[in-house]
């Protein structure tokens, strides 16, 4: 899960770099931006792990709760993937992060295309309006 969270950090960083309204490439970043990114990525992974641990150890082990229990350590060293628990505790949060990342990646791609097209038209304008060199 931490891998996907770091991927969302990268996509957010690229989006904030390339889609700045003041200048195309923002060179001025907050002082503690990497600390903020670390707290987000590792903090969210830790929160999800803590939720799985608490549900696994604090919820009553009754047959009605069995499909919703993470089951870490009962079948293997991973979330029980035979029931809905994997959807609730792993695939669901991962899907949310993937949608978030895809949204920001789309914005980055559009921003880079605009920058490239703008640069190409500027260079074309410079070439067309360049003074002729006398021989």
C-alpha positions as CSV (number, residue, x, y, z in Angstrom):
1,X,0.0,0.0,0.0
2,X,2.9,2.3,0.7
3,X,4.0,2.0,-2.9
4,X,0.7,3.2,-4.2
5,X,0.7,6.1,-1.6
6,X,4.2,7.1,-2.8
7,X,3.0,7.0,-6.4
8,X,0.2,9.4,-5.4
9,X,2.8,11.7,-3.8
10,X,4.8,11.7,-7.0
11,X,1.8,12.5,-9.1
12,X,0.8,15.3,-6.7
13,X,4.3,16.7,-6.8
14,X,4.4,16.6,-10.6
15,X,0.9,18.2,-10.7
16,X,1.9,21.0,-8.4
17,X,5.1,21.6,-10.3
18,X,3.7,21.7,-13.9
19,X,0.3,23.2,-13.3
20,X,1.4,26.3,-11.4
21,X,-0.7,29.4,-12.4
22,X,2.2,31.8,-11.8
23,X,4.9,30.2,-13.8
24,X,5.1,26.9,-15.8
25,X,7.7,25.4,-13.5
26,X,7.5,26.4,-9.8
27,X,11.0,26.7,-8.3
28,X,9.8,27.8,-4.9
29,X,8.6,25.1,-2.7
30,X,7.6,25.1,1.0
31,X,10.5,24.4,3.3
32,X,9.1,21.1,4.7
33,X,7.5,19.6,1.6
34,X,9.4,16.3,1.8
35,X,8.4,16.0,5.5
36,X,4.8,16.6,4.5
37,X,5.0,13.9,1.8
38,X,6.6,11.4,4.2
39,X,4.0,12.0,6.8
40,X,1.2,11.5,4.3
41,X,2.6,8.3,2.7
42,X,3.9,6.6,5.8
43,X,1.2,7.9,8.0
44,X,-1.7,6.7,5.7
45,X,0.0,3.3,5.4
46,X,0.4,3.2,9.2
47,X,-3.2,4.2,9.8
48,X,-4.4,1.4,7.4
49,X,-2.2,-1.1,9.1
50,X,-3.5,0.0,12.5
51,X,-7.1,-0.3,11.4
52,X,-6.5,-3.8,10.2
53,X,-4.7,-4.7,13.4
54,X,-7.5,-3.3,15.6
55,X,-10.3,-5.0,13.6
56,X,-8.4,-8.2,13.7
57,X,-7.9,-8.1,17.4
58,X,-10.8,-6.1,18.9
59,X,-13.8,-7.2,16.9
60,X,-15.6,-10.3,18.3
61,X,-14.8,-13.5,16.5
62,X,-18.3,-14.6,15.6
63,X,-19.4,-16.3,12.4
64,X,-21.4,-13.2,11.2
65,X,-18.2,-11.1,11.2
66,X,-16.0,-13.8,9.5
67,X,-16.3,-12.4,6.0
68,X,-15.3,-8.9,7.2
69,X,-12.4,-9.9,9.4
70,X,-8.9,-9.2,7.9
71,X,-7.7,-12.7,9.0
72,X,-4.0,-11.7,9.0
73,X,-2.1,-14.8,10.2
74,X,-5.0,-17.2,10.1
75,X,-4.6,-18.5,6.6
76,X,-1.3,-16.9,5.6
77,X,0.7,-13.8,6.4
78,X,-1.6,-11.6,4.4
79,X,-5.2,-10.4,4.4
80,X,-7.7,-13.2,3.8
81,X,-8.3,-12.8,0.0
82,X,-11.1,-15.4,-0.1
83,X,-13.7,-13.1,1.5
84,X,-14.7,-9.4,1.2
85,X,-12.0,-8.4,3.7
86,X,-9.4,-8.0,1.0
87,X,-11.8,-5.6,-0.9
88,X,-12.5,-3.6,2.3
89,X,-9.0,-3.4,3.7
90,X,-6.7,-3.5,0.6
91,X,-8.3,-3.3,-2.8
92,X,-10.7,-0.5,-1.8
93,X,-8.1,1.9,-0.5
94,X,-5.8,1.0,-3.3
95,X,-8.5,1.8,-5.9
96,X,-9.1,5.2,-4.2
97,X,-5.3,6.0,-4.4
98,X,-5.2,4.8,-8.1
99,X,-8.1,7.1,-9.0
100,X,-6.4,10.0,-7.3
101,X,-3.1,9.2,-9.0
102,X,-4.7,8.9,-12.4
103,X,-6.5,12.2,-12.0
104,X,-3.3,14.0,-11.2
105,X,-1.4,12.2,-14.0
106,X,-3.9,13.4,-16.5
107,X,-3.5,17.0,-15.4
108,X,0.3,16.6,-15.6
109,X,0.1,15.2,-19.1
110,X,-2.1,18.1,-20.3
111,X,0.1,20.7,-18.6
112,X,3.2,19.2,-20.2
113,X,1.5,19.2,-23.6
114,X,0.6,22.8,-23.2
115,X,4.2,23.7,-22.2
116,X,5.6,21.8,-25.2
117,X,3.2,23.3,-27.7
118,X,3.8,26.8,-26.2
119,X,7.6,26.3,-26.5
120,X,7.3,25.1,-30.0
121,X,5.2,28.0,-31.2
122,X,7.5,30.4,-29.4
123,X,10.6,29.0,-31.2
124,X,8.7,29.1,-34.5
125,X,7.8,32.7,-33.8
126,X,11.5,33.5,-33.0
127,X,12.7,31.7,-36.2
128,X,10.2,33.5,-38.4
129,X,11.0,36.9,-37.0
130,X,14.7,36.6,-36.7
131,X,16.7,39.2,-38.6
132,X,18.6,38.1,-41.6
133,X,22.3,37.8,-41.2
134,X,24.1,40.0,-43.6
135,X,26.8,38.1,-45.5
